């Protein structure tokens, strides 16, 4: 089992999976302030013809090398606001 990783090492294209084990997309962007060590969340690309979703940091359950697991089921992820709708 991989060791947990800090949010600061997350890279674009890492796999994002739901709490029920389904792949929901890939990391498009990590949102936060590295200098202040403040993790705001992730922009997740769910794939072809779907809008990029915003996942707040508190909905991230685990980060390991190459994968982010959410505290959301796939159904909950699918109704998150798109990145453009986040103020």
Jmol script that loads the backbone (N, CA, C; Angstrom):
load data "model"
ATOM      1  N   UNK A   1       0.854  -1.183   0.000  1.00  0.00           N
ATOM      2  CA  UNK A   1       0.000   0.000   0.000  1.00  0.00           C
ATOM      3  C   UNK A   1       0.895   1.240   0.000  1.00  0.00           C
ATOM      4  N   UNK A   2       0.627   2.183  -0.904  1.00  0.00           N
ATOM      5  CA  UNK A   2       1.456   3.397  -0.973  1.00  0.00           C
ATOM      6  C   UNK A   2       1.298   4.267   0.270  1.00  0.00           C
ATOM      7  N   UNK A   3       2.357   5.012   0.566  1.00  0.00           N
ATOM      8  CA  UNK A   3       2.319   5.942   1.686  1.00  0.00           C
ATOM      9  C   UNK A   3       1.507   7.176   1.331  1.00  0.00           C
ATOM     10  N   UNK A   4       0.813   7.770   2.317  1.00  0.00           N
ATOM     11  CA  UNK A   4       0.093   9.019   2.068  1.00  0.00           C
ATOM     12  C   UNK A   4       1.059  10.118   1.618  1.00  0.00           C
ATOM     13  N   UNK A   5       0.544  11.017   0.795  1.00  0.00           N
ATOM     14  CA  UNK A   5       1.349  12.130   0.281  1.00  0.00           C
ATOM     15  C   UNK A   5       0.666  13.451   0.628  1.00  0.00           C
ATOM     16  N   UNK A   6       1.431  14.519   0.628  1.00  0.00           N
ATOM     17  CA  UNK A   6       0.905  15.860   0.895  1.00  0.00           C
ATOM     18  C   UNK A   6       0.256  16.430  -0.373  1.00  0.00           C
ATOM     19  N   UNK A   7      -0.669  17.328  -0.182  1.00  0.00           N
ATOM     20  CA  UNK A   7      -1.388  17.922  -1.311  1.00  0.00           C
ATOM     21  C   UNK A   7      -0.440  18.632  -2.274  1.00  0.00           C
ATOM     22  N   UNK A   8       0.650  19.134  -1.780  1.00  0.00           N
ATOM     23  CA  UNK A   8       1.585  19.933  -2.570  1.00  0.00           C
ATOM     24  C   UNK A   8       2.258  19.106  -3.684  1.00  0.00           C
ATOM     25  N   UNK A   9       2.289  17.782  -3.546  1.00  0.00           N
ATOM     26  CA  UNK A   9       2.935  16.947  -4.565  1.00  0.00           C
ATOM     27  C   UNK A   9       1.976  16.442  -5.638  1.00  0.00           C
ATOM     28  N   UNK A  10       0.686  16.699  -5.476  1.00  0.00           N
ATOM     29  CA  UNK A  10      -0.302  16.253  -6.466  1.00  0.00           C
ATOM     30  C   UNK A  10      -0.008  16.924  -7.804  1.00  0.00           C
ATOM     31  N   UNK A  11      -0.065  16.129  -8.859  1.00  0.00           N
ATOM     32  CA  UNK A  11       0.232  16.629 -10.195  1.00  0.00           C
ATOM     33  C   UNK A  11      -0.946  16.435 -11.132  1.00  0.00           C
ATOM     34  N   UNK A  12      -0.945  17.252 -12.160  1.00  0.00           N
ATOM     35  CA  UNK A  12      -1.944  17.145 -13.221  1.00  0.00           C
ATOM     36  C   UNK A  12      -1.914  15.718 -13.775  1.00  0.00           C
ATOM     37  N   UNK A  13      -3.061  15.175 -14.064  1.00  0.00           N
ATOM     38  CA  UNK A  13      -3.307  13.854 -14.661  1.00  0.00           C
ATOM     39  C   UNK A  13      -3.317  12.709 -13.647  1.00  0.00           C
ATOM     40  N   UNK A  14      -3.105  12.998 -12.339  1.00  0.00           N
ATOM     41  CA  UNK A  14      -3.260  11.939 -11.346  1.00  0.00           C
ATOM     42  C   UNK A  14      -4.709  11.459 -11.369  1.00  0.00           C
ATOM     43  N   UNK A  15      -4.903  10.183 -11.131  1.00  0.00           N
ATOM     44  CA  UNK A  15      -6.230   9.578 -11.102  1.00  0.00           C
ATOM     45  C   UNK A  15      -7.012  10.063  -9.877  1.00  0.00           C
ATOM     46  N   UNK A  16      -8.315  10.304 -10.067  1.00  0.00           N
ATOM     47  CA  UNK A  16      -9.203  10.683  -8.963  1.00  0.00           C
ATOM     48  C   UNK A  16     -10.301   9.632  -8.891  1.00  0.00           C
ATOM     49  N   UNK A  17     -10.470   9.037  -7.695  1.00  0.00           N
ATOM     50  CA  UNK A  17     -11.478   8.003  -7.508  1.00  0.00           C
ATOM     51  C   UNK A  17     -12.457   8.401  -6.407  1.00  0.00           C
ATOM     52  N   UNK A  18     -13.672   7.910  -6.539  1.00  0.00           N
ATOM     53  CA  UNK A  18     -14.720   8.197  -5.557  1.00  0.00           C
ATOM     54  C   UNK A  18     -14.593   7.267  -4.362  1.00  0.00           C
ATOM     55  N   UNK A  19     -15.360   7.558  -3.324  1.00  0.00           N
ATOM     56  CA  UNK A  19     -15.330   6.729  -2.114  1.00  0.00           C
ATOM     57  C   UNK A  19     -15.874   5.332  -2.373  1.00  0.00           C
ATOM     58  N   UNK A  20     -16.657   5.177  -3.444  1.00  0.00           N
ATOM     59  CA  UNK A  20     -17.160   3.847  -3.797  1.00  0.00           C
ATOM     60  C   UNK A  20     -16.287   3.162  -4.856  1.00  0.00           C
ATOM     61  N   UNK A  21     -15.047   3.671  -5.015  1.00  0.00           N
ATOM     62  CA  UNK A  21     -14.048   2.998  -5.836  1.00  0.00           C
ATOM     63  C   UNK A  21     -14.099   3.225  -7.332  1.00  0.00           C
ATOM     64  N   UNK A  22     -14.904   4.164  -7.797  1.00  0.00           N
ATOM     65  CA  UNK A  22     -15.014   4.412  -9.224  1.00  0.00           C
ATOM     66  C   UNK A  22     -14.111   5.569  -9.641  1.00  0.00           C
ATOM     67  N   UNK A  23     -13.457   5.407 -10.781  1.00  0.00           N
ATOM     68  CA  UNK A  23     -12.650   6.510 -11.304  1.00  0.00           C
ATOM     69  C   UNK A  23     -13.611   7.594 -11.781  1.00  0.00           C
ATOM     70  N   UNK A  24     -13.408   8.826 -11.278  1.00  0.00           N
ATOM     71  CA  UNK A  24     -14.286   9.929 -11.668  1.00  0.00           C
ATOM     72  C   UNK A  24     -13.578  10.933 -12.566  1.00  0.00           C
ATOM     73  N   UNK A  25     -12.263  10.801 -12.712  1.00  0.00           N
ATOM     74  CA  UNK A  25     -11.534  11.708 -13.583  1.00  0.00           C
ATOM     75  C   UNK A  25     -10.067  11.781 -13.233  1.00  0.00           C
ATOM     76  N   UNK A  26      -9.457  12.876 -13.693  1.00  0.00           N
ATOM     77  CA  UNK A  26      -8.051  13.128 -13.413  1.00  0.00           C
ATOM     78  C   UNK A  26      -7.886  14.556 -12.900  1.00  0.00           C
ATOM     79  N   UNK A  27      -6.824  14.770 -12.150  1.00  0.00           N
ATOM     80  CA  UNK A  27      -6.539  16.108 -11.635  1.00  0.00           C
ATOM     81  C   UNK A  27      -6.206  17.022 -12.815  1.00  0.00           C
ATOM     82  N   UNK A  28      -6.901  18.145 -12.884  1.00  0.00           N
ATOM     83  CA  UNK A  28      -6.625  19.157 -13.889  1.00  0.00           C
ATOM     84  C   UNK A  28      -5.766  20.259 -13.288  1.00  0.00           C
ATOM     85  N   UNK A  29      -6.068  20.588 -12.013  1.00  0.00           N
ATOM     86  CA  UNK A  29      -5.339  21.656 -11.325  1.00  0.00           C
ATOM     87  C   UNK A  29      -5.483  21.492  -9.818  1.00  0.00           C
ATOM     88  N   UNK A  30      -4.424  21.820  -9.098  1.00  0.00           N
ATOM     89  CA  UNK A  30      -4.451  21.846  -7.630  1.00  0.00           C
ATOM     90  C   UNK A  30      -4.644  23.299  -7.227  1.00  0.00           C
ATOM     91  N   UNK A  31      -5.636  23.547  -6.374  1.00  0.00           N
ATOM     92  CA  UNK A  31      -5.969  24.911  -5.974  1.00  0.00           C
ATOM     93  C   UNK A  31      -5.544  25.143  -4.532  1.00  0.00           C
ATOM     94  N   UNK A  32      -4.724  26.171  -4.335  1.00  0.00           N
ATOM     95  CA  UNK A  32      -4.253  26.476  -2.996  1.00  0.00           C
ATOM     96  C   UNK A  32      -3.090  27.444  -3.030  1.00  0.00           C
ATOM     97  N   UNK A  33      -2.546  27.705  -1.863  1.00  0.00           N
ATOM     98  CA  UNK A  33      -1.404  28.599  -1.712  1.00  0.00           C
ATOM     99  C   UNK A  33      -0.272  27.811  -1.084  1.00  0.00           C
ATOM    100  N   UNK A  34       0.685  27.401  -1.906  1.00  0.00           N
ATOM    101  CA  UNK A  34       1.803  26.579  -1.424  1.00  0.00           C
ATOM    102  C   UNK A  34       2.641  27.313  -0.384  1.00  0.00           C
ATOM    103  N   UNK A  35       2.815  28.612  -0.538  1.00  0.00           N
ATOM    104  CA  UNK A  35       3.632  29.383   0.407  1.00  0.00           C
ATOM    105  C   UNK A  35       3.021  29.406   1.802  1.00  0.00           C
ATOM    106  N   UNK A  36       1.700  29.437   1.885  1.00  0.00           N
ATOM    107  CA  UNK A  36       1.015  29.457   3.175  1.00  0.00           C
ATOM    108  C   UNK A  36       0.544  28.057   3.593  1.00  0.00           C
ATOM    109  N   UNK A  37       0.818  27.048   2.760  1.00  0.00           N
ATOM    110  CA  UNK A  37       0.388  25.668   2.983  1.00  0.00           C
ATOM    111  C   UNK A  37      -1.121  25.583   3.201  1.00  0.00           C
ATOM    112  N   UNK A  38      -1.855  26.227   2.296  1.00  0.00           N
ATOM    113  CA  UNK A  38      -3.316  26.203   2.351  1.00  0.00           C
ATOM    114  C   UNK A  38      -3.829  25.488   1.112  1.00  0.00           C
ATOM    115  N   UNK A  39      -4.462  24.341   1.313  1.00  0.00           N
ATOM    116  CA  UNK A  39      -5.033  23.528   0.244  1.00  0.00           C
ATOM    117  C   UNK A  39      -6.505  23.868   0.121  1.00  0.00           C
ATOM    118  N   UNK A  40      -6.915  24.413  -1.020  1.00  0.00           N
ATOM    119  CA  UNK A  40      -8.313  24.806  -1.228  1.00  0.00           C
ATOM    120  C   UNK A  40      -9.135  23.702  -1.880  1.00  0.00           C
ATOM    121  N   UNK A  41      -8.510  22.935  -2.772  1.00  0.00           N
ATOM    122  CA  UNK A  41      -9.251  21.873  -3.445  1.00  0.00           C
ATOM    123  C   UNK A  41      -8.612  21.502  -4.760  1.00  0.00           C
ATOM    124  N   UNK A  42      -9.402  20.807  -5.579  1.00  0.00           N
ATOM    125  CA  UNK A  42      -8.930  20.321  -6.865  1.00  0.00           C
ATOM    126  C   UNK A  42      -9.914  20.652  -7.970  1.00  0.00           C
ATOM    127  N   UNK A  43      -9.379  20.903  -9.148  1.00  0.00           N
ATOM    128  CA  UNK A  43     -10.187  20.932 -10.361  1.00  0.00           C
ATOM    129  C   UNK A  43      -9.999  19.565 -10.989  1.00  0.00           C
ATOM    130  N   UNK A  44     -11.093  18.826 -11.159  1.00  0.00           N
ATOM    131  CA  UNK A  44     -11.036  17.456 -11.657  1.00  0.00           C
ATOM    132  C   UNK A  44     -11.702  17.389 -13.022  1.00  0.00           C
ATOM    133  N   UNK A  45     -10.970  16.851 -13.985  1.00  0.00           N
ATOM    134  CA  UNK A  45     -11.479  16.683 -15.347  1.00  0.00           C
ATOM    135  C   UNK A  45     -12.121  15.303 -15.441  1.00  0.00           C
ATOM    136  N   UNK A  46     -13.461  15.241 -15.570  1.00  0.00           N
ATOM    137  CA  UNK A  46     -14.131  13.947 -15.609  1.00  0.00           C
ATOM    138  C   UNK A  46     -14.064  13.250 -16.971  1.00  0.00           C
ATOM    139  N   UNK A  47     -13.522  13.904 -17.960  1.00  0.00           N
ATOM    140  CA  UNK A  47     -13.375  13.245 -19.255  1.00  0.00           C
ATOM    141  C   UNK A  47     -14.070  13.972 -20.381  1.00  0.00           C
ATOM    142  N   UNK A  48     -14.057  13.339 -21.511  1.00  0.00           N
ATOM    143  CA  UNK A  48     -14.556  13.887 -22.757  1.00  0.00           C
ATOM    144  C   UNK A  48     -15.960  14.473 -22.628  1.00  0.00           C
ATOM    145  N   UNK A  49     -16.102  15.706 -23.070  1.00  0.00           N
ATOM    146  CA  UNK A  49     -17.379  16.420 -23.149  1.00  0.00           C
ATOM    147  C   UNK A  49     -18.054  16.685 -21.806  1.00  0.00           C
ATOM    148  N   UNK A  50     -17.310  16.577 -20.716  1.00  0.00           N
ATOM    149  CA  UNK A  50     -17.869  16.889 -19.396  1.00  0.00           C
ATOM    150  C   UNK A  50     -17.102  18.061 -18.817  1.00  0.00           C
ATOM    151  N   UNK A  51     -17.806  18.902 -18.065  1.00  0.00           N
ATOM    152  CA  UNK A  51     -17.165  20.078 -17.476  1.00  0.00           C
ATOM    153  C   UNK A  51     -16.289  19.702 -16.289  1.00  0.00           C
ATOM    154  N   UNK A  52     -15.190  20.433 -16.144  1.00  0.00           N
ATOM    155  CA  UNK A  52     -14.278  20.237 -15.023  1.00  0.00           C
ATOM    156  C   UNK A  52     -15.004  20.571 -13.726  1.00  0.00           C
ATOM    157  N   UNK A  53     -14.903  19.693 -12.739  1.00  0.00           N
ATOM    158  CA  UNK A  53     -15.598  19.843 -11.455  1.00  0.00           C
ATOM    159  C   UNK A  53     -14.649  20.358 -10.382  1.00  0.00           C
ATOM    160  N   UNK A  54     -15.198  21.145  -9.476  1.00  0.00           N
ATOM    161  CA  UNK A  54     -14.443  21.653  -8.335  1.00  0.00           C
ATOM    162  C   UNK A  54     -14.709  20.755  -7.129  1.00  0.00           C
ATOM    163  N   UNK A  55     -13.636  20.224  -6.534  1.00  0.00           N
ATOM    164  CA  UNK A  55     -13.742  19.400  -5.325  1.00  0.00           C
ATOM    165  C   UNK A  55     -13.050  20.156  -4.195  1.00  0.00           C
ATOM    166  N   UNK A  56     -13.808  20.631  -3.183  1.00  0.00           N
ATOM    167  CA  UNK A  56     -13.174  21.334  -2.066  1.00  0.00           C
ATOM    168  C   UNK A  56     -12.264  20.403  -1.273  1.00  0.00           C
ATOM    169  N   UNK A  57     -11.246  20.967  -0.661  1.00  0.00           N
ATOM    170  CA  UNK A  57     -10.236  20.194   0.072  1.00  0.00           C
ATOM    171  C   UNK A  57     -10.854  19.270   1.122  1.00  0.00           C
ATOM    172  N   UNK A  58     -11.906  19.715   1.795  1.00  0.00           N
ATOM    173  CA  UNK A  58     -12.499  18.889   2.846  1.00  0.00           C
ATOM    174  C   UNK A  58     -13.178  17.629   2.306  1.00  0.00           C
ATOM    175  N   UNK A  59     -13.344  17.543   0.979  1.00  0.00           N
ATOM    176  CA  UNK A  59     -13.937  16.347   0.367  1.00  0.00           C
ATOM    177  C   UNK A  59     -12.882  15.380  -0.163  1.00  0.00           C
ATOM    178  N   UNK A  60     -11.601  15.687   0.106  1.00  0.00           N
ATOM    179  CA  UNK A  60     -10.500  14.796  -0.272  1.00  0.00           C
ATOM    180  C   UNK A  60     -10.188  13.896   0.922  1.00  0.00           C
ATOM    181  N   UNK A  61     -10.281  12.585   0.710  1.00  0.00           N
ATOM    182  CA  UNK A  61     -10.072  11.628   1.801  1.00  0.00           C
ATOM    183  C   UNK A  61      -8.619  11.197   1.919  1.00  0.00           C
ATOM    184  N   UNK A  62      -7.974  10.940   0.772  1.00  0.00           N
ATOM    185  CA  UNK A  62      -6.617  10.404   0.813  1.00  0.00           C
ATOM    186  C   UNK A  62      -5.864  10.789  -0.448  1.00  0.00           C
ATOM    187  N   UNK A  63      -4.583  11.051  -0.272  1.00  0.00           N
ATOM    188  CA  UNK A  63      -3.688  11.322  -1.396  1.00  0.00           C
ATOM    189  C   UNK A  63      -2.519  10.352  -1.282  1.00  0.00           C
ATOM    190  N   UNK A  64      -2.304   9.577  -2.338  1.00  0.00           N
ATOM    191  CA  UNK A  64      -1.125   8.716  -2.440  1.00  0.00           C
ATOM    192  C   UNK A  64      -0.523   8.964  -3.814  1.00  0.00           C
ATOM    193  N   UNK A  65       0.708   8.558  -4.017  1.00  0.00           N
ATOM    194  CA  UNK A  65       1.394   8.783  -5.283  1.00  0.00           C
ATOM    195  C   UNK A  65       0.526   8.333  -6.459  1.00  0.00           C
ATOM    196  N   UNK A  66       0.137   9.298  -7.299  1.00  0.00           N
ATOM    197  CA  UNK A  66      -0.613   8.992  -8.511  1.00  0.00           C
ATOM    198  C   UNK A  66      -2.113   8.912  -8.368  1.00  0.00           C
ATOM    199  N   UNK A  67      -2.649   9.023  -7.148  1.00  0.00           N
ATOM    200  CA  UNK A  67      -4.097   8.863  -6.970  1.00  0.00           C
ATOM    201  C   UNK A  67      -4.633   9.715  -5.817  1.00  0.00           C
ATOM    202  N   UNK A  68      -5.803  10.290  -6.041  1.00  0.00           N
ATOM    203  CA  UNK A  68      -6.523  11.034  -5.011  1.00  0.00           C
ATOM    204  C   UNK A  68      -7.871  10.335  -4.812  1.00  0.00           C
ATOM    205  N   UNK A  69      -8.203  10.015  -3.562  1.00  0.00           N
ATOM    206  CA  UNK A  69      -9.487   9.398  -3.242  1.00  0.00           C
ATOM    207  C   UNK A  69     -10.357  10.444  -2.556  1.00  0.00           C
ATOM    208  N   UNK A  70     -11.603  10.512  -2.977  1.00  0.00           N
ATOM    209  CA  UNK A  70     -12.537  11.514  -2.458  1.00  0.00           C
ATOM    210  C   UNK A  70     -13.423  10.964  -1.358  1.00  0.00           C
ATOM    211  N   UNK A  71     -13.986  11.874  -0.580  1.00  0.00           N
ATOM    212  CA  UNK A  71     -15.026  11.536   0.402  1.00  0.00           C
ATOM    213  C   UNK A  71     -16.388  11.774  -0.252  1.00  0.00           C
ATOM    214  N   UNK A  72     -16.506  11.347  -1.468  1.00  0.00           N
ATOM    215  CA  UNK A  72     -17.735  11.512  -2.252  1.00  0.00           C
ATOM    216  C   UNK A  72     -17.968  10.248  -3.058  1.00  0.00           C
ATOM    217  N   UNK A  73     -19.220   9.852  -3.193  1.00  0.00           N
ATOM    218  CA  UNK A  73     -19.531   8.764  -4.118  1.00  0.00           C
ATOM    219  C   UNK A  73     -19.489   9.324  -5.541  1.00  0.00           C
ATOM    220  N   UNK A  74     -19.530   8.461  -6.526  1.00  0.00           N
ATOM    221  CA  UNK A  74     -19.555   8.935  -7.910  1.00  0.00           C
ATOM    222  C   UNK A  74     -20.791   9.799  -8.154  1.00  0.00           C
ATOM    223  N   UNK A  75     -21.929   9.397  -7.615  1.00  0.00           N
ATOM    224  CA  UNK A  75     -23.172  10.171  -7.791  1.00  0.00           C
ATOM    225  C   UNK A  75     -23.034  11.570  -7.179  1.00  0.00           C
ATOM    226  N   UNK A  76     -22.398  11.671  -6.018  1.00  0.00           N
ATOM    227  CA  UNK A  76     -22.188  12.975  -5.382  1.00  0.00           C
ATOM    228  C   UNK A  76     -21.206  13.820  -6.197  1.00  0.00           C
ATOM    229  N   UNK A  77     -20.164  13.192  -6.721  1.00  0.00           N
ATOM    230  CA  UNK A  77     -19.204  13.907  -7.566  1.00  0.00           C
ATOM    231  C   UNK A  77     -19.887  14.477  -8.805  1.00  0.00           C
ATOM    232  N   UNK A  78     -20.751  13.694  -9.409  1.00  0.00           N
ATOM    233  CA  UNK A  78     -21.393  14.099 -10.667  1.00  0.00           C
ATOM    234  C   UNK A  78     -22.249  15.351 -10.547  1.00  0.00           C
ATOM    235  N   UNK A  79     -22.655  15.723  -9.346  1.00  0.00           N
ATOM    236  CA  UNK A  79     -23.487  16.920  -9.176  1.00  0.00           C
ATOM    237  C   UNK A  79     -22.714  18.103  -8.583  1.00  0.00           C
ATOM    238  N   UNK A  80     -21.395  17.954  -8.427  1.00  0.00           N
ATOM    239  CA  UNK A  80     -20.586  19.087  -7.966  1.00  0.00           C
ATOM    240  C   UNK A  80     -20.623  20.212  -8.993  1.00  0.00           C
ATOM    241  N   UNK A  81     -20.424  21.451  -8.539  1.00  0.00           N
ATOM    242  CA  UNK A  81     -20.395  22.564  -9.506  1.00  0.00           C
ATOM    243  C   UNK A  81     -19.162  22.479 -10.398  1.00  0.00           C
ATOM    244  N   UNK A  82     -19.317  23.000 -11.622  1.00  0.00           N
ATOM    245  CA  UNK A  82     -18.143  23.045 -12.476  1.00  0.00           C
ATOM    246  C   UNK A  82     -17.244  24.169 -12.004  1.00  0.00           C
ATOM    247  N   UNK A  83     -15.982  24.110 -12.386  1.00  0.00           N
ATOM    248  CA  UNK A  83     -14.972  25.062 -11.909  1.00  0.00           C
ATOM    249  C   UNK A  83     -15.387  26.491 -12.224  1.00  0.00           C
ATOM    250  N   UNK A  84     -16.001  26.736 -13.357  1.00  0.00           N
ATOM    251  CA  UNK A  84     -16.425  28.073 -13.737  1.00  0.00           C
ATOM    252  C   UNK A  84     -17.497  28.653 -12.850  1.00  0.00           C
ATOM    253  N   UNK A  85     -18.206  27.797 -12.097  1.00  0.00           N
ATOM    254  CA  UNK A  85     -19.288  28.273 -11.226  1.00  0.00           C
ATOM    255  C   UNK A  85     -18.825  28.583  -9.814  1.00  0.00           C
ATOM    256  N   UNK A  86     -17.569  28.290  -9.515  1.00  0.00           N
ATOM    257  CA  UNK A  86     -17.045  28.530  -8.162  1.00  0.00           C
ATOM    258  C   UNK A  86     -16.554  29.971  -8.062  1.00  0.00           C
ATOM    259  N   UNK A  87     -17.044  30.724  -7.039  1.00  0.00           N
ATOM    260  CA  UNK A  87     -16.619  32.129  -6.929  1.00  0.00           C
ATOM    261  C   UNK A  87     -15.157  32.286  -6.580  1.00  0.00           C
TER     262      UNK A  87
END
end "model"
wireframe off; spacefill off
backbone 0.3
color backbone group
